[in-house]
């Protein structure tokens, strides 16, 4: 083979650790080798790439590592093929990470000329559909997700469902393992059914396989029939749209806080931070009823996901250097940053969330002096019970503000 040249050693294979780690080498690395070695080393990279682009080439997956005097070049030659170019309508379940990345996902597909169909808002029927498809140990939020998937499947208006595998965005920036397993969960749930949906997926796993978000979306765009340039352009526009939406929510919350601060002390409403995953805090079936209760009581409600996420993550490392979940880091950091801006904190979780079960207890123990109400929402939560707990918490905060029976020690 022509892949051996000079002092460049080439290793072929599909090793996961080489995937998507594109050309990582200091520029000075080439200057330390003779000219013929540099040329031959580049040939070792370019020849497989040229062969890979040929439609007659038998090469389908080649991962190579060129070792140059202590420097390493890594290239992934696994190219995406347009196997989903016939997909014109993409369905997205309005649950879980849609509440975090929904604008980006929808914009990406629309930029590629696809029609996006969203499932409806969560309600009791969403839970009933999802509960019938899930095992008992699944949390309320994941059961709702399956309910939204079933709604899109029954609707029959989608060529495929977008169900990404979202594992982590780096070390200590992970997500619940269910988010990584969602494509498998859906495929296995519908296995053997005539109405089994076609799943359009991608992997975001930056820590071990180096499957970075941008590369994964570009590959998905190529699978949909776009060129790499078109796919990358769609991704960039999608991320800009998501950043603008996030900044608009943060700006709105900052303006609300500033407005409350300008009010006379005697007229200021109670300010409460709702600390929860976005798919808990904003979902009509899970957290929105609690938010509505607070607002009906005249409370100014703030949200942890509308705080400065970068600042919150940085602050969270003071709380725990090893906390593995990104969203929980944002929640912890937001509570720490906003503790002096609010009268109390309502921490909400969907039963039985594993990451929250650890993080919420740790927050309650570590953050002394912050009035905190912890609510665990499940399908059996009665409205009357929630109202009683929320009303009691608000009453305590009012007494506290007036110098009542609750004093700091």
Secondary structure, DSSP 8 states (H G I E B T S, - for coil): -TT-BTTBB---S--GGGTT------THHHHTS-HHHHHHHHHHHHHHHHHHH-TT------EEEEEETTEEEEEE------TTTT--EEEE-SSTTHHHHHHHHHHHHHHTT-EEEE-----HHHHHHHHHHS-TTS-HHHHHHHHHHHHHHHH---SEEE--EEEESSTT-B--HHHHHHHHHHHHHTTT-TT---EE--EEE-SSS-B-HHHHHHHHHHHTT--HHHHHHHHHHHHHHHHHHHHHHHHHHHHHHHHHHHS-GGG---EEEEES-HHHHS-TTTTHHHHHHHHHTT-EEEEGGGS-HHHHHHHHHHH-TT--BHHHHHHHHHHHHHTTT-SEEEEEEETT-HHHHHHHHHHHHHSTT--EEEEEE-TT--HHHHHHHHHHHHHHHHHHHTT-S----
